[in-house]
């Protein structure tokens, strides 16, 4: 059974993630809101978030902790992976 978790506050990032980490680390994007900065910067469902602001993303809690000190308009730099290629993108948080 496929389990995912969409946490309403994560729409501040403009995306939702699978709560279960991928093998090897990181979190898979499930949904990217089309009106978000994340979408405008090229993030898409299926991308893997590996790091946020230089810190490894090992679980859902890492994004939760990161978001606590941030608000709308703040930027977060993500190291991501798509089709085996890594790239970075800075995403501005949006109002929930």
C-alpha positions in Angstrom: 0.0 0.0 0.0 1.3 3.4 -1.0 1.3 5.8 2.0 1.7 9.5 1.6 1.2 12.5 3.9 0.2 15.9 2.8 0.7 18.4 5.6 -1.3 21.6 5.0 1.5 23.9 6.1 3.7 22.5 3.4 1.8 24.4 0.9 3.9 27.3 2.2 6.6 25.6 0.2 4.2 25.2 -2.7 4.5 21.4 -2.7 3.7 18.2 -0.7 6.0 15.3 -0.1 5.8 11.6 0.5 6.3 11.2 4.3 8.3 8.0 3.8 12.0 8.8 2.7 13.3 7.3 -0.5 16.0 4.6 -0.3 19.3 6.5 0.1 17.7 9.6 1.6 15.5 12.5 0.6 11.8 13.0 0.1 9.9 12.6 -3.1 7.6 15.5 -4.2 4.0 14.3 -4.7 2.4 17.5 -5.8 3.8 20.9 -6.8 1.2 23.7 -6.8 1.1 25.4 -10.2 0.8 28.9 -8.7 3.8 28.5 -6.4 7.4 29.6 -6.8 8.4 25.9 -6.6 6.6 25.3 -9.8 7.9 28.5 -11.4 11.5 27.4 -10.5 10.9 24.0 -12.2 10.2 21.6 -9.4 7.8 18.8 -10.4 6.1 15.8 -8.9 8.6 12.9 -8.7 11.7 15.1 -7.9 13.6 14.1 -4.8 14.6 16.7 -2.2 18.0 15.8 -0.9 19.1 18.9 1.0 17.6 22.1 2.3 19.9 25.0 2.9 22.8 22.7 2.9 21.5 20.2 5.5 20.6 16.6 4.4 16.9 15.8 4.3 16.6 12.4 6.1 12.9 12.6 6.9 9.7 14.6 6.9 10.7 16.1 10.3 13.6 17.9 8.7 11.3 20.0 6.5 9.0 20.7 9.5 11.9 22.0 11.6 13.2 24.1 8.8 9.8 25.7 8.2 9.4 26.7 11.9 11.9 29.6 11.6 10.7 30.8 8.2 7.7 32.8 6.8 6.2 33.8 3.5 8.8 35.5 1.2 11.8 33.6 2.8 13.9 31.5 0.5 15.1 28.0 0.9 17.8 26.4 -1.3 17.1 22.8 -2.2 19.4 20.2 -3.7 17.2 18.0 -5.8 17.4 15.0 -8.0 15.5 14.2 -11.2 16.3 11.2 -13.5 19.7 10.7 -11.7 20.8 14.4 -12.2 21.2 16.7 -9.3 20.3 20.4 -9.4 19.7 23.2 -6.9 16.8 25.6 -6.8 15.9 28.4 -4.4 12.2 28.4 -3.5 10.3 31.3 -1.9 7.7 30.3 0.6 4.1 31.4 -0.1 1.1 32.1 2.1 -0.8 28.9 3.0 
